[in-house]
């Protein structure tokens, strides 16, 4: 595998708001991660469900390894520079014939970051196809201000608030088709969505939301990050230690504490809140 992005991928990201496919994990790495994930779910079916799908890297080492993977960092560095912080992550699973979907939205709409230099990495642990509900992106929507969203709280919508962009033209939408071990990178302002899984197989993906440079300012008390590469010398954020023992109660407690604060941020200003 090559490290970093090609010049064409860098151009595509800046022009369209996304770049893919990018090879990052070997077949052996994917098999190991999926195997360890399956072992955890066998012991606790709710381990990566509902709110627990957020920030699982703070409690489980196999997800931590993805967040800090050198090939992912190489690619992200080509977009935001050598100093890289990871803000949060989400496990995205859609069972076969699941009605779950993700409405058209922009990742950064509810985070109150001070600048727009934030990159989401979406890593496929299974095939991600049109049939099983791969991500779709709307090219160029990362340019300019955030678009207007409405909270729907739709039952099958995976998003926290069921947030959906008003009247988005999706006629030029691009299907982000990935093989296991490949990833896409997208700008935090680019509009994207995904349809239900109409296949018989489970689709598994993992998103780091997002990689940011240390100069990014966040609301007071919400700046929890991990340094992935380089240094974090600005004092804008609070460093979270990496998990030492996978599934240990201490790591689970850190995950739960960060998730509670993260959800408060995501629900800020909402008229309602889902029960988890």
ZADREN-844531 format. One record per residue: residue number from 1; x, y, z of N, C-alpha, C in turn. Coordinates in nm, 3 decimals, m for minus. Example, Ala and Ser with C-alpha at 12.3 -4.5 7.8 and 13.67 -1.06 7.14 Angstrom:
<sites>
   n     n.x     n.y     n.z    ca.x    ca.y    ca.z     c.x     c.y     c.z
   1   1.319  m0.569   0.780   1.230  m0.450   0.780   1.320  m0.330   0.780
   2   1.285  m0.225   0.708   1.367  m0.106   0.714   1.290   0.003   0.787
</sites>
This chain:
<sites>
   n     n.x     n.y     n.z    ca.x    ca.y    ca.z     c.x     c.y     c.z
   1   0.083  m0.120   0.000   0.000   0.000   0.000   0.087   0.126   0.000
   2   0.045   0.225  m0.073   0.114   0.353  m0.071   0.070   0.433   0.051
   3   0.153   0.528   0.094   0.115   0.613   0.207   0.073   0.749   0.155
   4  m0.022   0.808   0.225  m0.069   0.939   0.185  m0.163   0.935   0.067
   5  m0.200   1.053   0.019  m0.293   1.069  m0.092  m0.218   1.101  m0.220
   6  m0.277   1.066  m0.332  m0.223   1.108  m0.459  m0.260   1.254  m0.484
   7  m0.189   1.324  m0.572  m0.228   1.461  m0.606  m0.372   1.471  m0.655
   8  m0.417   1.371  m0.730  m0.555   1.372  m0.781  m0.655   1.361  m0.667
   9  m0.624   1.282  m0.563  m0.715   1.268  m0.450  m0.721   1.397  m0.368
  10  m0.607   1.464  m0.353  m0.605   1.592  m0.281  m0.690   1.695  m0.356
  11  m0.675   1.700  m0.487  m0.754   1.792  m0.568  m0.902   1.761  m0.558
  12  m0.937   1.632  m0.565  m1.076   1.590  m0.556  m1.137   1.632  m0.423
  13  m1.060   1.616  m0.315  m1.111   1.654  m0.183  m1.143   1.803  m0.178
  14  m1.050   1.883  m0.226  m1.070   2.028  m0.217  m1.180   2.077  m0.312
  15  m1.191   2.014  m0.429  m1.291   2.057  m0.526  m1.430   2.003  m0.494
  16  m1.439   1.877  m0.454  m1.568   1.811  m0.435  m1.609   1.793  m0.290
  17  m1.510   1.793  m0.199  m1.539   1.774  m0.059  m1.518   1.632  m0.011
  18  m1.463   1.545  m0.097  m1.440   1.406  m0.058  m1.336   1.344  m0.149
  19  m1.279   1.231  m0.102  m1.186   1.153  m0.182  m1.199   1.007  m0.142
  20  m1.201   0.919  m0.241  m1.211   0.774  m0.219  m1.186   0.704  m0.351
  21  m1.159   0.572  m0.352  m1.126   0.489  m0.235  m0.978   0.502  m0.200
  22  m0.950   0.489  m0.072  m0.813   0.499  m0.022  m0.784   0.372   0.057
  23  m0.683   0.297   0.016  m0.648   0.171   0.083  m0.575   0.200   0.214
  24  m0.628   0.147   0.326  m0.564   0.172   0.455  m0.542   0.046   0.539
  25  m0.634  m0.048   0.538  m0.621  m0.169   0.621  m0.599  m0.291   0.533
  26  m0.510  m0.378   0.576  m0.489  m0.505   0.505  m0.603  m0.601   0.534
  27  m0.612  m0.707   0.454  m0.715  m0.808   0.477  m0.701  m0.871   0.615
  28  m0.577  m0.891   0.658  m0.553  m0.949   0.790  m0.599  m0.854   0.900
  29  m0.575  m0.725   0.883  m0.619  m0.627   0.983  m0.771  m0.623   0.992
  30  m0.837  m0.624   0.877  m0.984  m0.622   0.876  m1.039  m0.746   0.945
  31  m0.983  m0.862   0.913  m1.030  m0.987   0.974  m1.011  m0.985   1.125
  32  m0.898  m0.933   1.171  m0.871  m0.927   1.314  m0.970  m0.834   1.384
  33  m0.992  m0.716   1.327  m1.084  m0.620   1.389  m1.225  m0.675   1.393
  34  m1.270  m0.733   1.283  m1.405  m0.788   1.280  m1.420  m0.905   1.377
  35  m1.316  m0.985   1.390  m1.321  m1.097   1.483  m1.331  m1.051   1.627
  36  m1.252  m0.952   1.664  m1.255  m0.900   1.800  m1.386  m0.825   1.828
  37  m1.437  m0.756   1.727  m1.566  m0.690   1.743  m1.676  m0.793   1.766
  38  m1.672  m0.903   1.690  m1.773  m1.008   1.706  m1.765  m1.071   1.844
  39  m1.645  m1.089   1.897  m1.630  m1.147   2.031  m1.695  m1.057   2.136
  40  m1.676  m0.925   2.124  m1.735  m0.832   2.220  m1.887  m0.835   2.209
  41  m1.939  m0.835   2.086  m2.084  m0.835   2.067  m2.147  m0.965   2.113
  42  m2.074  m1.076   2.104  m2.127  m1.204   2.152  m2.146  m1.200   2.304
  43  m2.056  m1.131   2.372  m2.066  m1.120   2.518  m2.165  m1.012   2.560
  44  m2.178  m0.908   2.477  m2.267  m0.796   2.508  m2.325  m0.742   2.378
  45  m2.445  m0.787   2.338  m2.504  m0.744   2.211  m2.523  m0.593   2.199
  46  m2.527  m0.522   2.312  m2.547  m0.377   2.310  m2.415  m0.300   2.313
  47  m2.304  m0.370   2.297  m2.173  m0.305   2.312  m2.153  m0.189   2.216
  48  m2.208  m0.201   2.094  m2.190  m0.096   1.993  m2.324  m0.048   1.940
  49  m2.426  m0.055   2.022  m2.560  m0.011   1.984  m2.594   0.119   2.054
  50  m2.690   0.192   1.995  m2.739   0.317   2.052  m2.621   0.408   2.086
  51  m2.621   0.465   2.206  m2.516   0.561   2.240  m2.378   0.496   2.247
  52  m2.372   0.365   2.272  m2.243   0.297   2.284  m2.167   0.288   2.152
  53  m2.233   0.319   2.042  m2.160   0.319   1.914  m2.068   0.440   1.903
  54  m2.089   0.539   1.990  m2.005   0.658   1.990  m1.881   0.636   2.077
  55  m1.767   0.675   2.022  m1.640   0.677   2.097  m1.600   0.541   2.155
  56  m1.631   0.435   2.080  m1.592   0.302   2.124  m1.440   0.286   2.131
  57  m1.366   0.372   2.063  m1.220   0.364   2.066  m1.163   0.397   2.203
  58  m1.243   0.460   2.288  m1.195   0.492   2.422  m1.200   0.371   2.515
  59  m1.269   0.266   2.471  m1.284   0.147   2.555  m1.229   0.019   2.492
  60  m1.216   0.016   2.359  m1.175  m0.107   2.290  m1.053  m0.080   2.203
  61  m0.949  m0.162   2.223  m0.821  m0.135   2.156  m0.826  m0.153   2.006
  62  m0.912  m0.242   1.955  m0.914  m0.265   1.810  m0.972  m0.146   1.736
  63  m1.060  m0.067   1.799  m1.106   0.056   1.737  m1.005   0.169   1.757
  64  m0.940   0.170   1.873  m0.833   0.266   1.898  m0.725   0.254   1.791
  65  m0.693   0.132   1.750  m0.589   0.109   1.649  m0.626   0.173   1.516
  66  m0.755   0.174   1.482  m0.797   0.238   1.357  m0.780   0.388   1.367
  67  m0.829   0.447   1.476  m0.819   0.592   1.492  m0.676   0.640   1.478
  68  m0.581   0.562   1.529  m0.440   0.601   1.529  m0.359   0.533   1.419
  69  m0.426   0.475   1.321  m0.355   0.398   1.218  m0.265   0.490   1.136
  70  m0.140   0.450   1.116  m0.046   0.539   1.044  m0.085   0.567   0.900
  71  m0.147   0.473   0.831  m0.185   0.499   0.692  m0.300   0.599   0.684
  72  m0.390   0.596   0.782  m0.495   0.698   0.787  m0.433   0.833   0.818
  73  m0.343   0.836   0.915  m0.277   0.962   0.951  m0.199   1.020   0.833
  74  m0.132   0.934   0.755  m0.059   0.980   0.638  m0.152   1.053   0.541
  75  m0.270   0.996   0.517  m0.365   1.055   0.424  m0.420   1.187   0.478
  76  m0.457   1.187   0.605  m0.514   1.308   0.666  m0.411   1.421   0.671
  77  m0.285   1.386   0.694  m0.180   1.488   0.700  m0.167   1.564   0.569
  78  m0.197   1.499   0.458  m0.191   1.567   0.329  m0.299   1.674   0.315
  79  m0.398   1.671   0.404  m0.508   1.768   0.398  m0.503   1.873   0.508
  80  m0.459   1.835   0.628  m0.464   1.932   0.739  m0.329   1.960   0.802
  81  m0.224   1.893   0.757  m0.091   1.919   0.811  m0.044   1.811   0.907
  82   0.077   1.827   0.963   0.142   1.720   1.040   0.090   1.699   1.181
  83   0.022   1.798   1.238  m0.030   1.786   1.374  m0.178   1.750   1.366
  84  m0.212   1.629   1.413  m0.346   1.574   1.392  m0.408   1.531   1.524
  85  m0.529   1.580   1.551  m0.606   1.539   1.667  m0.731   1.465   1.621
  86  m0.773   1.364   1.700  m0.898   1.293   1.673  m1.003   1.340   1.772
  87  m1.115   1.384   1.720  m1.220   1.441   1.805  m1.313   1.335   1.861
  88  m1.368   1.248   1.775  m1.460   1.143   1.820  m1.470   1.037   1.711
  89  m1.545   0.929   1.738  m1.567   0.827   1.637  m1.703   0.764   1.657
  90  m1.752   0.699   1.550  m1.883   0.633   1.553  m1.874   0.500   1.479
  91  m1.931   0.395   1.537  m1.945   0.266   1.469  m2.078   0.268   1.394
  92  m2.074   0.244   1.264  m2.195   0.240   1.183  m2.220   0.097   1.136
  93  m2.326   0.035   1.187  m2.365  m0.098   1.141  m2.508  m0.094   1.088
  94  m2.530  m0.166   0.979  m2.665  m0.184   0.925  m2.682  m0.333   0.899
  95  m2.771  m0.396   0.973  m2.797  m0.538   0.952  m2.865  m0.560   0.817
  96  m2.856  m0.683   0.768  m2.921  m0.715   0.643  m3.070  m0.686   0.647
  97  m3.122  m0.628   0.540  m3.264  m0.592   0.528  m3.308  m0.496   0.638
  98  m3.213  m0.412   0.685  m3.245  m0.313   0.788  m3.304  m0.189   0.723
  99  m3.398  m0.127   0.792  m3.457  m0.001   0.744  m3.377   0.121   0.787
 100  m3.271   0.101   0.864  m3.193   0.213   0.914  m3.130   0.292   0.799
 101  m3.131   0.424   0.812  m3.074   0.510   0.710  m3.015   0.634   0.776
 102  m2.941   0.711   0.697  m2.885   0.838   0.742  m2.934   0.946   0.647
 103  m3.002   1.046   0.697  m3.054   1.154   0.613  m2.941   1.246   0.569
 104  m2.970   1.327   0.468  m2.870   1.421   0.418  m2.838   1.525   0.525
 105  m2.709   1.538   0.555  m2.667   1.627   0.663  m2.521   1.665   0.643
 106  m2.472   1.754   0.726  m2.332   1.794   0.731  m2.279   1.765   0.871
 107  m2.167   1.694   0.879  m2.114   1.651   1.009  m2.089   1.767   1.104
 108  m2.039   1.877   1.052  m1.997   1.986   1.139  m2.106   2.080   1.184
 109  m2.230   2.056   1.140  m2.338   2.151   1.167  m2.364   2.170   1.317
 110  m2.336   2.069   1.399  m2.375   2.074   1.540  m2.256   2.069   1.635
 111  m2.137   2.102   1.587  m2.019   2.086   1.671  m1.959   2.216   1.720
 112  m1.992   2.327   1.658  m1.946   2.459   1.700  m1.794   2.473   1.697
 113  m1.729   2.407   1.602  m1.586   2.427   1.585  m1.559   2.567   1.532
 114  m1.444   2.621   1.567  m1.414   2.758   1.531  m1.372   2.774   1.385
 115  m1.330   2.665   1.322  m1.288   2.672   1.183  m1.333   2.545   1.111
 116  m1.321   2.546   0.979  m1.381   2.438   0.901  m1.281   2.333   0.855
 117  m1.160   2.339   0.906  m1.059   2.244   0.863  m1.072   2.116   0.945
 118  m1.173   2.036   0.911  m1.199   1.910   0.981  m1.232   1.803   0.876
 119  m1.177   1.684   0.895  m1.188   1.577   0.796  m1.243   1.451   0.862
 120  m1.352   1.398   0.809  m1.407   1.271   0.856  m1.349   1.157   0.774
 121  m1.302   1.053   0.843  m1.255   0.931   0.777  m1.359   0.822   0.797
 122  m1.409   0.764   0.689  m1.509   0.656   0.696  m1.441   0.529   0.645
 123  m1.418   0.434   0.737  m1.342   0.313   0.707  m1.438   0.194   0.694
 124  m1.430   0.125   0.583  m1.517   0.009   0.558  m1.456  m0.118   0.617
 125  m1.534  m0.188   0.699  m1.492  m0.318   0.753  m1.562  m0.432   0.679
 126  m1.660  m0.398   0.597  m1.723  m0.491   0.502  m1.735  m0.416   0.370
 127  m1.779  m0.485   0.267  m1.811  m0.414   0.143  m1.916  m0.308   0.172
 128  m1.899  m0.192   0.112  m1.999  m0.086   0.123  m2.046  m0.055  m0.018
 129  m2.169  m0.094  m0.049  m2.221  m0.090  m0.185  m2.353  m0.014  m0.190
 130  m2.400   0.011  m0.310  m2.530   0.077  m0.325  m2.639  m0.010  m0.262
 131  m2.632  m0.141  m0.282  m2.735  m0.231  m0.231  m2.741  m0.230  m0.079
 132  m2.625  m0.225  m0.013  m2.628  m0.232   0.134  m2.623  m0.095   0.200
 133  m2.645   0.012   0.125  m2.659   0.143   0.184  m2.530   0.218   0.206
 134  m2.446   0.222   0.103  m2.321   0.298   0.115  m2.348   0.447   0.130
 135  m2.249   0.519   0.173  m2.261   0.664   0.185  m2.273   0.727   0.047
 136  m2.351   0.832   0.038  m2.360   0.916  m0.081  m2.316   1.057  m0.043
 137  m2.252   1.127  m0.135  m2.210   1.263  m0.108  m2.259   1.356  m0.219
 138  m2.278   1.482  m0.183  m2.321   1.585  m0.278  m2.203   1.675  m0.306
 139  m2.137   1.659  m0.421  m2.014   1.733  m0.450  m2.031   1.884  m0.440
 140  m1.930   1.947  m0.379  m1.926   2.091  m0.373  m2.002   2.156  m0.261
 141  m2.077   2.078  m0.184  m2.159   2.136  m0.078  m2.076   2.176   0.044
 142  m1.946   2.149   0.041  m1.859   2.193   0.150  m1.818   2.339   0.135
 143  m1.848   2.397   0.022  m1.809   2.536  m0.003  m1.919   2.629   0.044
 144  m1.883   2.728   0.122  m1.983   2.822   0.170  m2.032   2.787   0.309
 145  m2.142   2.850   0.348  m2.196   2.837   0.483  m2.267   2.703   0.500
 146  m2.292   2.667   0.627  m2.370   2.547   0.654  m2.512   2.564   0.601
 147  m2.570   2.453   0.556  m2.705   2.453   0.504  m2.806   2.438   0.617
 148  m2.930   2.476   0.591  m3.035   2.467   0.692  m3.077   2.322   0.713
 149  m3.086   2.280   0.839  m3.130   2.145   0.875  m3.258   2.152   0.958
 150  m3.336   2.045   0.948  m3.454   2.029   1.034  m3.440   1.900   1.114
 151  m3.479   1.902   1.241  m3.479   1.782   1.323  m3.605   1.701   1.293
 152  m3.588   1.574   1.257  m3.704   1.489   1.225  m3.729   1.384   1.333
 153  m3.623   1.341   1.402  m3.631   1.233   1.501  m3.699   1.109   1.441
 154  m3.681   1.089   1.310  m3.740   0.974   1.242  m3.690   0.844   1.305
 155  m3.779   0.748   1.321  m3.750   0.626   1.397  m3.628   0.551   1.343
 156  m3.616   0.535   1.213  m3.509   0.455   1.155  m3.387   0.537   1.117
 157  m3.389   0.667   1.147  m3.276   0.753   1.115  m3.166   0.733   1.218
 158  m3.047   0.698   1.173  m2.937   0.669   1.263  m2.886   0.795   1.334
 159  m2.904   0.911   1.273  m2.852   1.035   1.330  m2.921   1.069   1.462
 160  m2.847   1.134   1.549  m2.894   1.164   1.684  m3.030   1.234   1.683
 161  m3.042   1.340   1.605  m3.165   1.419   1.600  m3.247   1.390   1.474
 162  m3.201   1.295   1.394  m3.267   1.272   1.266  m3.259   1.396   1.179
 163  m3.151   1.471   1.193  m3.138   1.599   1.124  m3.128   1.578   0.973
 164  m3.197   1.665   0.898  m3.202   1.652   0.753  m3.196   1.790   0.689
 165  m3.119   1.802   0.581  m3.104   1.928   0.510  m3.231   1.959   0.433
 166  m3.274   2.083   0.438  m3.394   2.128   0.367  m3.366   2.141   0.217
 167  m3.445   2.074   0.135  m3.448   2.097  m0.009  m3.316   2.082  m0.082
 168  m3.234   1.987  m0.044  m3.105   1.968  m0.108  m3.121   1.904  m0.246
 169  m3.052   1.959  m0.345  m3.049   1.900  m0.479  m2.947   1.787  m0.479
 170  m2.993   1.664  m0.493  m2.905   1.547  m0.489  m2.889   1.484  m0.627
 171  m2.918   1.558  m0.731  m2.912   1.502  m0.867  m2.771   1.463  m0.908
 172  m2.670   1.522  m0.846  m2.531   1.489  m0.880  m2.464   1.405  m0.771
 173  m2.543   1.346  m0.684  m2.487   1.268  m0.572  m2.398   1.155  m0.622
 174  m2.293   1.129  m0.545  m2.195   1.025  m0.579  m2.203   0.913  m0.477
 175  m2.208   0.788  m0.523  m2.207   0.671  m0.434  m2.064   0.641  m0.393
 176  m2.039   0.634  m0.263  m1.905   0.607  m0.211  m1.893   0.456  m0.189
 177  m1.854   0.388  m0.292  m1.843   0.242  m0.289  m1.703   0.202  m0.243
 178  m1.697   0.120  m0.139  m1.570   0.081  m0.078  m1.562  m0.069  m0.057
 179  m1.441  m0.121  m0.063  m1.413  m0.259  m0.027  m1.363  m0.262   0.117
 180  m1.369  m0.379   0.183  m1.316  m0.387   0.320  m1.171  m0.340   0.325
 181  m1.142  m0.252   0.421  m1.007  m0.200   0.435  m0.984  m0.068   0.363
 182  m1.080  m0.026   0.282  m1.069   0.104   0.216  m1.143   0.210   0.296
 183  m1.108   0.334   0.272  m1.177   0.443   0.340  m1.207   0.557   0.242
 184  m1.297   0.641   0.285  m1.319   0.769   0.219  m1.285   0.878   0.319
 185  m1.246   0.994   0.269  m1.227   1.112   0.351  m1.325   1.217   0.301
 186  m1.397   1.281   0.394  m1.484   1.389   0.350  m1.477   1.509   0.443
 187  m1.497   1.624   0.383  m1.495   1.752   0.453  m1.614   1.758   0.548
 188  m1.598   1.823   0.662  m1.706   1.827   0.761  m1.826   1.910   0.719
 189  m1.811   1.984   0.606  m1.926   2.059   0.558  m1.993   1.994   0.437
 190  m1.936   1.888   0.382  m1.997   1.830   0.263  m2.122   1.751   0.304
 191  m2.229   1.768   0.228  m2.355   1.698   0.258  m2.342   1.552   0.215
 192  m2.392   1.463   0.301  m2.385   1.320   0.270  m2.499   1.247   0.340
 193  m2.524   1.124   0.298  m2.635   1.045   0.350  m2.608   0.899   0.319
 194  m2.697   0.811   0.364  m2.692   0.671   0.322  m2.831   0.609   0.333
 195  m2.860   0.519   0.239  m2.991   0.455   0.230  m2.994   0.327   0.315
 196  m3.111   0.266   0.332  m3.120   0.139   0.407  m3.041   0.027   0.339
 197  m3.011  m0.075   0.417  m2.941  m0.194   0.367  m3.043  m0.291   0.309
 198  m3.045  m0.303   0.179  m3.141  m0.393   0.113  m3.079  m0.528   0.080
 199  m2.956  m0.551   0.124  m2.892  m0.681   0.103  m2.921  m0.771   0.223
 200  m2.874  m0.894   0.216  m2.893  m0.988   0.327  m2.774  m0.989   0.423
 201  m2.672  m0.911   0.390  m2.550  m0.911   0.471  m2.536  m0.783   0.550
 202  m2.472  m0.794   0.665  m2.448  m0.678   0.750  m2.342  m0.587   0.690
 203  m2.366  m0.458   0.697  m2.266  m0.359   0.655  m2.207  m0.296   0.779
 204  m2.073  m0.293   0.787  m2.005  m0.238   0.904  m1.907  m0.131   0.858
 205  m1.917  m0.015   0.918  m1.822   0.093   0.892  m1.787   0.164   1.021
 206  m1.685   0.243   1.013  m1.628   0.310   1.131  m1.588   0.449   1.087
 207  m1.641   0.552   1.152  m1.610   0.688   1.112  m1.540   0.763   1.224
 208  m1.427   0.824   1.191  m1.362   0.917   1.282  m1.416   1.055   1.248
 209  m1.487   1.116   1.342  m1.553   1.245   1.321  m1.503   1.348   1.424
 210  m1.401   1.412   1.400  m1.322   1.417   1.279  m1.176   1.434   1.321
 211  m1.089   1.436   1.220  m0.951   1.473   1.243  m0.940   1.625   1.226
 212  m0.876   1.689   1.323  m0.866   1.835   1.321  m0.723   1.876   1.357
 213  m0.682   1.996   1.315  m0.552   2.049   1.360  m0.566   2.109   1.500
 214  m0.457   2.118   1.577  m0.466   2.171   1.713  m0.515   2.315   1.722
 215  m0.506   2.390   1.614  m0.550   2.530   1.617  m0.701   2.545   1.623
 216  m0.775   2.437   1.602  m0.920   2.443   1.605  m0.969   2.471   1.747
 217  m1.053   2.573   1.760  m1.112   2.606   1.889  m1.246   2.533   1.902
 218  m1.275   2.487   2.024  m1.402   2.422   2.053  m1.467   2.490   2.173
 219  m1.599   2.469   2.192  m1.666   2.529   2.308  m1.600   2.484   2.437
 220  m1.598   2.571   2.535  m1.534   2.541   2.662  m1.593   2.415   2.724
 221  m1.505   2.326   2.769  m1.549   2.203   2.833  m1.584   2.092   2.736
 222  m1.572   2.117   2.605  m1.608   2.013   2.507  m1.489   1.967   2.425
 223  m1.372   2.019   2.455  m1.257   1.992   2.371  m1.180   1.867   2.408
 224  m1.246   1.751   2.406  m1.178   1.625   2.437  m1.122   1.565   2.309
 225  m0.993   1.537   2.306  m0.929   1.485   2.186  m0.822   1.383   2.223
 226  m0.771   1.316   2.120  m0.649   1.237   2.132  m0.552   1.286   2.024
 227  m0.426   1.297   2.059  m0.325   1.334   1.960  m0.288   1.210   1.881
 228  m0.308   1.217   1.751  m0.280   1.105   1.662  m0.140   1.116   1.603
 229  m0.099   1.236   1.573   0.035   1.257   1.514   0.079   1.400   1.546
 230   0.209   1.416   1.561   0.263   1.549   1.587   0.241   1.591   1.730
 231   0.216   1.719   1.750   0.203   1.773   1.885   0.079   1.859   1.897
 232   0.028   1.865   2.020  m0.087   1.948   2.052  m0.043   2.049   2.158
 233   0.004   2.165   2.111   0.066   2.261   2.202  m0.016   2.388   2.221
 234  m0.139   2.390   2.170  m0.215   2.514   2.175  m0.292   2.534   2.304
 235  m0.322   2.426   2.376  m0.400   2.437   2.498  m0.549   2.453   2.474
 236  m0.594   2.429   2.349  m0.735   2.444   2.316  m0.820   2.325   2.358
 237  m0.756   2.213   2.389  m0.829   2.089   2.409  m0.778   2.013   2.531
 238  m0.857   1.915   2.572  m0.818   1.826   2.681  m0.786   1.689   2.624
 239  m0.670   1.637   2.659  m0.623   1.510   2.603  m0.686   1.392   2.678
 240  m0.736   1.295   2.601  m0.791   1.172   2.658  m0.687   1.062   2.640
 241  m0.651   0.990   2.744  m0.553   0.882   2.727  m0.608   0.768   2.642
 242  m0.519   0.701   2.571  m0.559   0.585   2.492  m0.591   0.467   2.584
 243  m0.680   0.381   2.539  m0.721   0.266   2.618  m0.602   0.172   2.638
 244  m0.588   0.118   2.759  m0.477   0.028   2.789  m0.521  m0.117   2.794
 245  m0.641  m0.141   2.846  m0.694  m0.278   2.853  m0.831  m0.277   2.787
 246  m0.844  m0.349   2.678  m0.967  m0.345   2.600  m1.086  m0.394   2.682
 247  m1.193  m0.314   2.684  m1.316  m0.352   2.754  m1.311  m0.336   2.904
 248  m1.203  m0.278   2.957  m1.191  m0.260   3.103  m1.293  m0.158   3.152
 249  m1.346  m0.177   3.273  m1.444  m0.080   3.328  m1.395   0.064   3.327
 250  m1.266   0.086   3.346  m1.214   0.223   3.345  m1.233   0.288   3.208
 251  m1.203   0.212   3.102  m1.221   0.263   2.967  m1.367   0.285   2.933
 252  m1.452   0.194   2.978  m1.595   0.210   2.955  m1.648   0.334   3.026
 253  m1.596   0.362   3.145  m1.639   0.481   3.220  m1.595   0.609   3.149
 254  m1.475   0.609   3.092  m1.429   0.725   3.016  m1.519   0.745   2.894
 255  m1.546   0.636   2.822  m1.637   0.645   2.706  m1.771   0.704   2.746
 256  m1.830   0.655   2.854  m1.962   0.701   2.896  m1.960   0.849   2.936
 257  m1.853   0.890   3.002  m1.842   1.030   3.044  m1.832   1.123   2.923
 258  m1.748   1.085   2.827  m1.732   1.167   2.707  m1.860   1.166   2.624
 259  m1.926   1.051   2.615  m2.050   1.042   2.537  m2.160   1.130   2.595
 260  m2.169   1.137   2.727  m2.271   1.221   2.789  m2.249   1.366   2.751
 261  m2.124   1.410   2.751  m2.095   1.548   2.715  m2.113   1.571   2.565
 262  m2.074   1.471   2.486  m2.088   1.480   2.341  m2.236   1.490   2.302
 263  m2.321   1.411   2.365  m2.464   1.416   2.335  m2.525   1.550   2.375
 264  m2.479   1.607   2.487  m2.528   1.739   2.526  m2.499   1.840   2.416
 265  m2.382   1.828   2.354  m2.346   1.919   2.246  m2.433   1.894   2.123
 266  m2.451   1.768   2.086  m2.529   1.736   1.966  m2.676   1.775   1.981
 267  m2.728   1.769   2.103  m2.868   1.804   2.126  m2.888   1.951   2.162
 268  m2.780   2.027   2.166  m2.792   2.168   2.203  m2.890   2.241   2.109
 269  m2.992   2.300   2.168  m3.091   2.373   2.090  m3.206   2.289   2.038
 270  m3.203   2.157   2.057  m3.308   2.069   2.006  m3.432   2.080   2.093
 271  m3.549   2.064   2.030  m3.676   2.070   2.102  m3.707   1.939   2.172
 272  m3.638   1.833   2.135  m3.665   1.700   2.191  m3.533   1.626   2.203
 273  m3.537   1.509   2.263  m3.418   1.427   2.278  m3.459   1.281   2.279
 274  m3.389   1.200   2.202  m3.422   1.057   2.198  m3.388   0.993   2.332
 275  m3.465   0.891   2.367  m3.429   0.809   2.483  m3.330   0.704   2.437
 276  m3.226   0.683   2.511  m3.121   0.588   2.475  m3.118   0.472   2.575
</sites>
